[in-house]
Amino acid sequence: MQNPDYSKYLNEPPLPNGKLQGEGFGLASVVLGMLSLMIFLSGLNVLSAGVGCALGAVQLRRYEKRSLGIAGILLCVASILLSLAGWLVLALNVVL
């Protein structure tokens, strides 16, 4: 399956390997990952982390620059793990 030609929508043509230039999705992923880390004990962090992971995956798949996509995915996964650990600690303290 070939990547569709987005050059008519962008100012920059695709690179020879078919990937696009830019870091917008990766930056959005990092911002959502940081936001979800700040609100990790609420239920909203799972939603924002899920969207952040999806945007990071889009950055990895379609764009040449991958660093912000990887960082965003790592932040989102860390937020989800921290949330699970926090809820587990709260549940164990309530039981004891």
Secondary structure, 3 states (H helix, E strand, C coil): CCCCCCCCCCCCCCCCCCCECCCHHHHHHHHHHHHHHHCCCCCHHHHHHHHHHHHHHHHHHHECCCHHHHHHHHHHHHHHHHHHHHHHHHHHHHHC
